[in-house]
Amino acid sequence: MLGSRGVSEAVCEVAVCIATYQRPKGLERLLAGLAELTFAGPTPRLKVVVVDNDARGETSEEIAARWRPRFAELVLEREPRQGISYARNRCLDAAGQPDFVAFIDDDEVPRPDWLDELLRVQREFDADVVRGPVIPRFDNQPESWILEGRFFDRPRHPTGTRLDVAYTHNTLVRWDPYAKDFRFSPRYARSGGSDTHYFTRAHQQGAKIVWADEALVDEFNPPGRQTVKWLAQRQYRIGLVRAALDAELRLQKRLRRTTWKQGTKRMREGARGLVENLRGPKHEQVKSINRFASGLGRVAGLFGLWFEEYRAGKS
């Protein structure tokens, strides 16, 4: 249950935003985790906002009905336009006028002190955006090369480290102006990368983004992600979207030349690494494949190619 060690003048309102698509088990697990949040600091007024991006799905209504009594407020809306940007924007539109919004994905579960830590770090550093770690978890026993390659690990930093970008898988955002006035770009609705675009723009406009290393969420990676094909496609998509972001937000000088050099360098490094590890460990081979795919994506982005990772039927 939501806990508290007292309420003070610092009490704030937080809207926890969840965009979901055909993950009933994940949504149920996430809501169960949110219901167990605890607070050593002031307990916020909590509003849970769920937006289902599956126009035909009804399971989310049943799940929301089961969990609604556990929260002061739980709102469920449906976004019929297919694409992660539309679902995230509907979350913001349904959030009301909170002090902060917190983003978490429907394949994640927060630790009990997750939101308490995000809020603590926000107060300590007067941050506009607070970003925390995502810890990989698996329902199955992955093949050894998955664990040896650490393909689902993400970088971590000391608490208080200043960053230039954040993502919606574990982030607290000051409502005014960085959620009140910002929306996710439809251009990246099905490709992914809309959160990178969103928070890069916020940083360019002065948002202070800070790391909170104790604000942990666990991310559950299904067997469908634990393949060479999925990992390579993800790196290709990241490279491609990065090229688009560089162009749109002017993140590179001499854009086309720089992107070409970066992309072809990664492709050469990946190809060379694969040849050198043909008889080596599989995780080293996959790292080289991913390096090549990332570079190929950057080069493809120069020529206007696109990849819709979040098109209908995929998750």
Secondary structure by P-SEA (a helix, b strand, c coil): ccccccccccbbbbbbbbbbcccaaaaaaaaaaaaaccccccccbbbbbbbbcccccaaaaaaaaaccccccbbbbbbbccccaaaaaaaaaaacccccbbbbbccccccccaaaaaaaaaaaaccccbbbbbbbbbbcccccaaaaaacccbbbbbccccccccccccccccccccccccbbbbcccccccaaaaaaaaaaaaabbbbbbbccbbbbbbbccccccaaaaaaaaaaaaaaaaaaaaaaccccaaaaaaaaaaaaaaaaaaaaaaaaccccaaaaaaaaaaaaaaaaaaaaaacccccccccccc
